[in-house]
Amino acid sequence: MLAAVLAAVAVGTAGCGPGGGADGKPDRAGAAGSARPQPTFIGVFSPEKGSTVGTGAIVSLDFTRPITARAAVERAITVTSSPPVEVVGHWFGDQRLDLRPAAFWRPGTVVTLHLRLRGVQGAPGVRGTQSKDVSFTVGRDQRSLVDAAAHTMTVTRGGRLLRVLPVSAGSPQHTTYNGIMVISEKYLVTRMNGSTVGFGGEYDIPDVPHAMRLTSSGTFVHGNYWSPPGVFGTRNVSHGCIGLQDRKGGGADTPAGWFYRQSMIGDTVEVVGSQDETVAPDNGEGGWNLSWPQWTAGSAL
């Protein structure tokens, strides 16, 4: 179901908490003789430090303030890898910078994000505070290809076929995006409420099992226990998500349970054969849908 939201599930992101004094209480503003603190910014990054991710993971930074000095900020952010590969940034608006290589990462690659933002002016009167290195590891190369017209998802790992699963994609009224999407979040169970994303009261399911986010707008691949089993592999009936047969509470031995166990954040799921447009490059980690010349054109350097 497209348009899924994670109600009642807290999503953690890298970043810093509220400011305060040594006693943990907020500093008092306006004290006699005190100067107003200078505005600052940080970049909230993913993937997380020390994580192992799929070969499609894109390094993404969301800045806490609008950035006008894009070249200066981008120059202070580099990504290196072992084995080495060229990594280039692409700006989406003034608060997001994504970085990726020309092709998917090689399995086993160790990637390091170098943040040297401390003292860098991101906008008039606004300076960065971060100076840190963050490393993650690229795991095995798993890719899934969803054919919305054939109602199948073909899962491969290292170029070898693992399984072909029957699916139900978006209905003719609520088609699924085409293009390459990347798993960014995983939830054994979550709530999906259509009223939060423009579908009114069409659905409110408190216990959707085996849910994995593909776009920031709400596309998921998830377990579905409420549709008849005969739907999977024959008809597209969802609100835009990719549904796999499951049972209430989530079954480990169901197609959805199997796919959830096999998948990790950073794995790619590509959709073809849908009567929809290609997913936007800034909708989740959709940047793989841009050619390399298109991607590099989005750099400020």
PEBELCOR-V129676 format. One record per run of one state. SS is the DSSP state (helix for helix, strand for strand, loop for the rest). FROM is the first residue (numbers start at 1). LEN is the number of residues. Records with the same first field share a line. If there is no record, write none. Layout:
# PEBELCOR-V129676
SS=FROM-LEN / FROM-LEN
This chain:
# PEBELCOR-V129676
loop=1-6 / 8-32 / 42-1 / 47-5 / 54-5 / 64-6 / 76-1 / 83-5 / 92-4 / 101-9 / 117-1 / 119-2 / 124-2 / 129-2 / 139-3 / 148-4 / 158-2 / 169-1 / 171-7 / 183-2 / 197-7 / 214-6 / 225-4 / 232-6 / 239-3 / 246-9 / 263-5 / 273-5 / 279-7 / 290-2 / 297-5
strand=7-1 / 40-2 / 43-4 / 52-2 / 59-5 / 77-6 / 88-4 / 96-5 / 110-7 / 118-1 / 121-3 / 126-3 / 131-8 / 142-6 / 152-6 / 160-9 / 170-1 / 178-5 / 185-9 / 204-10 / 220-5 / 238-1 / 242-4 / 268-5 / 278-1
helix=70-6 / 194-3 / 229-3 / 255-8 / 286-4 / 292-5
